[in-house]
Amino acid sequence: MRDYEMIFIVHPEVDREGLSGVVEEVKGLIEANGGTVRKVEPWGLRRLAYPIQKVREGHYVYMELGLEPDGVAKVERGLKLKEQVIRHLIVRIEE
């Protein structure tokens, strides 16, 4: 199992309860693919550097997770299907 960092941006129209629901769905997606979530940090509503899907801001969420390399592609595929997540990035943590 390798260590990864993930940041994803949730659509700004999602309220506080909806945001925690999206975070729980993403955690479930990671755990369903054999991973573990070690840390979750909501960074709040921030302005984007450029518009994404005609949106200028979004809720940023940072996660540290453990995941097998083949599980990364499955998690990314699941994130692409979530309409509330407008952008995501998963990066391996070098030791």
C-alpha positions in Angstrom: 0.0 0.0 0.0 1.4 3.4 -1.0 0.7 6.8 0.4 -1.1 9.5 -1.6 -2.3 13.0 -1.2 -5.6 14.0 -2.9 -7.2 17.4 -3.3 -10.7 17.7 -4.8 -12.9 20.7 -5.4 -16.6 20.5 -4.8 -19.1 22.8 -6.6 -19.8 26.0 -4.6 -23.6 25.5 -4.6 -23.2 22.5 -2.3 -24.1 23.5 1.3 -22.2 22.5 4.5 -24.3 19.3 5.0 -23.9 18.4 1.4 -20.2 18.9 1.5 -19.8 16.5 4.5 -22.0 14.1 2.5 -19.7 14.3 -0.5 -16.6 13.8 1.7 -18.2 10.7 3.2 -19.0 9.4 -0.3 -15.4 9.9 -1.4 -14.1 8.2 1.8 -16.5 5.3 1.0 -15.2 5.1 -2.6 -11.6 4.9 -1.3 -12.4 2.2 1.3 -14.4 0.2 -1.3 -11.2 0.0 -3.4 -9.1 -1.3 -0.6 -7.7 2.1 0.7 -7.6 3.8 4.0 -8.2 7.5 4.7 -5.7 8.9 7.2 -6.4 12.6 7.2 -9.2 14.9 6.0 -8.9 18.7 5.9 -11.6 20.8 4.5 -9.9 24.0 3.3 -13.1 26.0 2.8 -14.5 28.0 -0.1 -11.7 29.4 -2.3 -11.5 31.3 -5.5 -10.3 29.2 -8.5 -7.3 30.4 -10.7 -9.5 30.0 -13.7 -13.2 29.1 -14.4 -14.1 25.4 -14.4 -17.5 24.6 -15.8 -18.4 28.3 -15.6 -17.7 28.4 -11.9 -15.2 30.8 -10.2 -14.9 29.3 -6.7 -15.2 25.9 -5.0 -14.9 24.0 -1.7 -11.4 22.5 -1.5 -10.9 19.3 0.5 -7.4 17.7 1.2 -7.0 14.1 2.0 -4.1 11.8 2.9 -4.7 8.2 2.0 -3.2 4.8 1.6 -4.1 2.9 -1.5 -2.8 0.2 -3.8 -1.6 1.5 -7.2 -4.4 -0.2 -9.2 -6.9 1.3 -6.8 -5.9 4.9 -7.9 -7.4 4.5 -11.3 -10.7 3.1 -9.8 -10.9 6.0 -7.4 -10.3 8.5 -10.2 -13.0 6.9 -12.3 -15.4 7.1 -9.4 -14.6 10.8 -8.8 -15.2 11.6 -12.5 -18.8 10.3 -12.1 -19.6 12.5 -9.1 -21.3 15.7 -10.4 -20.5 17.7 -7.3 -16.7 17.1 -7.7 -15.5 19.5 -10.4 -11.8 18.8 -10.2 -9.5 16.4 -8.4 -5.8 15.5 -8.2 -4.1 12.4 -6.7 -0.3 12.5 -6.1 1.9 9.9 -4.6 3.9 11.0 -1.5 7.6 10.3 -1.9 9.3 8.8 1.1 
